[in-house]
Amino acid sequence: MASKQSQPRTFNSMTYGQLQRSNSNNRDKLKPEDKKWLKQNGYRNLGWENAIKLYQQIEEILSKYQFEDMSLEELFLEADRIGNKYLSNQEIEEYNQQLSKEVTEIGELIDQQFPDTEVEVIDYSQKPSQKSQKQRDRKTYRTTKL
């Protein structure tokens, strides 16, 4: 009688050895203070359950790192992207219309406070004197302020 061999346990399609290797590689990417924190809080790479807990904790720490290098604008865009998951298409459209209206109002206020009083005219009627051989493909424009 041949005995049936059971399927090896897996976590995120990784065997125990692959999980340990992944933990070791990802742990090297951590800052020294995070490595120390993991050690102080008992996260170990030995034993199936411990390796899974360590994997999850390392992933959580690494996900925080991606936000450290972002500018404020990128953080707002990321927050907006995440927030849009929980809104319906109608709510998103209403928000975009409201935002567009407010941006237009702000633009009008800026135009009132800083009016553009200079008029710029481009005169295309004047033909430039002889063009050099190298500048045949280039046009010259003259601007005048009124």
Buried (B, 14 or more C-beta within 10 A) or exposed (E): EEEEEEEEEEBEEBEBEEBBEBBEEBBEEBEEEBBEBBEEEEBEBEEEEBBBBBBEBBEEBBEEEEEEEEEEEEEEEEEEEEEEEEEEEEEEEEBEEEEEEEEEEEEEEEEEEEEEEEEEEEEEEEEEEEEEEEEEEEEEEEEEEE
